[in-house]
Amino acid sequence: MRQRLLDWEAAARSRLEPAAADFFAAGSGSERSLAAAVAAWDDWCFAPRVLTDVSVVDTTLELFGLRLPSPVAVAPVAFHALAHAEGELASASGAERAGALYVMATRATRRIEEVAARLSRWWFQVYVLNDRGLTGSLVDRAVSAGARALVLTGDTPIVGRKPRPAGPIPLSNEDYLVNLGLELAESAAPGARELTAEDPGITEEVIGWLAERSGLPVLVKGVLRADDAERCLSAGAAGVIVSNHGGRQLDGALAPAHAIEEVAAAVDGRGPVLLDGGVRDGRSVLKALCLGADAVMVGRPAIWALAAGGEEGVFELLEGLRLELAEAMALAGARRLSECDRSLVRFDPAKGGRP
Ligand SMILES: Cc1cc2nc3c(=O)[nH]c(=O)nc-3n(C[C@H](O)[C@H](O)[C@H](O)COP(=O)(O)O)c2cc1C
């Protein structure tokens, strides 16, 4: 197990074309939210409990009937083929070996059915595209292939503009189109790319449409405020995911580490709350759990591990995070996830003691 995530990133960068590495690394705008998402975890300090008998530490949980050994999942990230020749096939196999939940992206670069064949615990991330029929057929395919929930990305009405890479990313048309049902010739036709772009006009009404069509729980990803959590639940969402899209959408948006408490309080146990953004070690996983997350997801860490080590890399990363979490729980005096509560963290007194 590589000890530090920086090592995975460095190893990945040595193998990737610079434009591919920058595609994964980039944030939008001035990349303020990108940097803040990682740094914000340091705003929270532990107030560990002593003398609690941590000879056995249990990191397992259940989400929508799925038993998981760890609360660390793989976030949906587009275009794994840019990171590794086997693309999502390799990342899925690594996650499966670790027993981790895997969220497959709408913009996966291997066929949904082939990736799903490697997985027993997975959710499907949905971008509602301008072509609503195409969106529906992707959802149908995910359901038939065994997805256990849908993740509706709510923070991408348009795609945030990013300063890097300066040029095009080295992704083939075949990889881009693999799940979109368009032939290459059709994709060159005027308007074809627009049909596969995100629909900027969607509202919370799509939650009910997706739930009804799929029969699956729908979680809304990208929630950073209490009133949005409430609105999503009222519209039929089964849970929410606190995220600022890894700092790739609205630059300057709140860090997930600063938003999780408010959102989790609003949800108040009515469904699972997940979080992603800047989670880089077991201690930040523990902080997220203490602030109200039921589970966390990692985006770039999984990509760097995939690029550097393929299936094995993704397995090592996820298993390493689980072990780090177990160690942090033991040192904090928490024996199981239900004991990872708000009392174990304080906003850094050096920063004024309040978020
Ligand atoms: C290169 C890249 C592509 C992404 N593609 C998607 C996507 O297709 N759908 C989505 O919902 N989120 C996408 N995300 C956001 C991730 O799901 C996640 O919110 C983010 O990466 C978490 O931050 P982290 O990278 O610090 O772990 C992407 C993130 C990155 C870095």
Ligand as a Chemical Component Dictionary entry (heavy atoms), coordinates in Angstrom:
data_LIG
# 
_chem_comp.id                   LIG 
_chem_comp.type                 NON-POLYMER 
_chem_comp.pdbx_formal_charge   0 
_chem_comp.three_letter_code    LIG 
# 
loop_
_chem_comp_atom.comp_id 
_chem_comp_atom.atom_id 
_chem_comp_atom.alt_atom_id 
_chem_comp_atom.type_symbol 
_chem_comp_atom.charge 
_chem_comp_atom.model_Cartn_x 
_chem_comp_atom.model_Cartn_y 
_chem_comp_atom.model_Cartn_z 
_chem_comp_atom.pdbx_ordinal 
LIG C1  C1  C 0 -12.342 14.120 -13.995 1  
LIG C2  C2  C 0 -13.618 14.096 -13.243 2  
LIG C3  C3  C 0 -14.786 13.729 -13.878 3  
LIG C4  C4  C 0 -15.988 13.689 -13.185 4  
LIG N1  N1  N 0 -17.096 13.247 -13.815 5  
LIG C5  C5  C 0 -18.268 13.198 -13.135 6  
LIG C6  C6  C 0 -19.433 12.712 -13.771 7  
LIG O1  O1  O 0 -19.411 12.310 -14.932 8  
LIG N2  N2  N 0 -20.586 12.702 -13.042 9  
LIG C7  C7  C 0 -20.633 13.145 -11.748 10 
LIG O2  O2  O 0 -21.690 13.133 -11.123 11 
LIG N3  N3  N 0 -19.521 13.577 -11.113 12 
LIG C8  C8  C 0 -18.354 13.602 -11.777 13 
LIG N4  N4  N 0 -17.229 14.038 -11.140 14 
LIG C9  C9  C 0 -17.298 14.438 -9.724  15 
LIG C10 C10 C 0 -17.043 13.251 -8.787  16 
LIG O3  O3  O 0 -18.134 12.376 -8.780  17 
LIG C11 C11 C 0 -16.827 13.723 -7.353  18 
LIG O4  O4  O 0 -17.879 14.577 -6.988  19 
LIG C12 C12 C 0 -15.511 14.433 -7.108  20 
LIG O5  O5  O 0 -14.480 13.903 -7.898  21 
LIG C13 C13 C 0 -15.154 14.331 -5.634  22 
LIG O6  O6  O 0 -14.002 15.025 -5.346  23 
LIG P1  P1  P 0 -12.556 14.323 -5.234  24 
LIG O7  O7  O 0 -12.056 14.161 -6.621  25 
LIG O8  O8  O 0 -11.803 15.355 -4.439  26 
LIG O9  O9  O 0 -12.696 13.020 -4.490  27 
LIG C14 C14 C 0 -16.008 14.063 -11.822 28 
LIG C15 C15 C 0 -14.829 14.429 -11.186 29 
LIG C16 C16 C 0 -13.645 14.429 -11.864 30 
LIG C17 C17 C 0 -12.381 14.787 -11.120 31 
# 
loop_
_chem_comp_bond.comp_id 
_chem_comp_bond.atom_id_1 
_chem_comp_bond.atom_id_2 
_chem_comp_bond.value_order 
_chem_comp_bond.pdbx_ordinal 
LIG C1  C2  SING 1  
LIG C2  C3  SING 2  
LIG C2  C16 DOUB 3  
LIG C3  C4  DOUB 4  
LIG C4  N1  SING 5  
LIG C4  C14 SING 6  
LIG N1  C5  DOUB 7  
LIG C5  C6  SING 8  
LIG C5  C8  SING 9  
LIG C6  O1  DOUB 10 
LIG C6  N2  SING 11 
LIG N2  C7  SING 12 
LIG C7  O2  DOUB 13 
LIG C7  N3  SING 14 
LIG N3  C8  DOUB 15 
LIG C8  N4  SING 16 
LIG N4  C9  SING 17 
LIG N4  C14 SING 18 
LIG C9  C10 SING 19 
LIG C10 O3  SING 20 
LIG C10 C11 SING 21 
LIG C11 O4  SING 22 
LIG C11 C12 SING 23 
LIG C12 O5  SING 24 
LIG C12 C13 SING 25 
LIG C13 O6  SING 26 
LIG O6  P1  SING 27 
LIG P1  O7  DOUB 28 
LIG P1  O8  SING 29 
LIG P1  O9  SING 30 
LIG C14 C15 DOUB 31 
LIG C15 C16 SING 32 
LIG C16 C17 SING 33 
# 
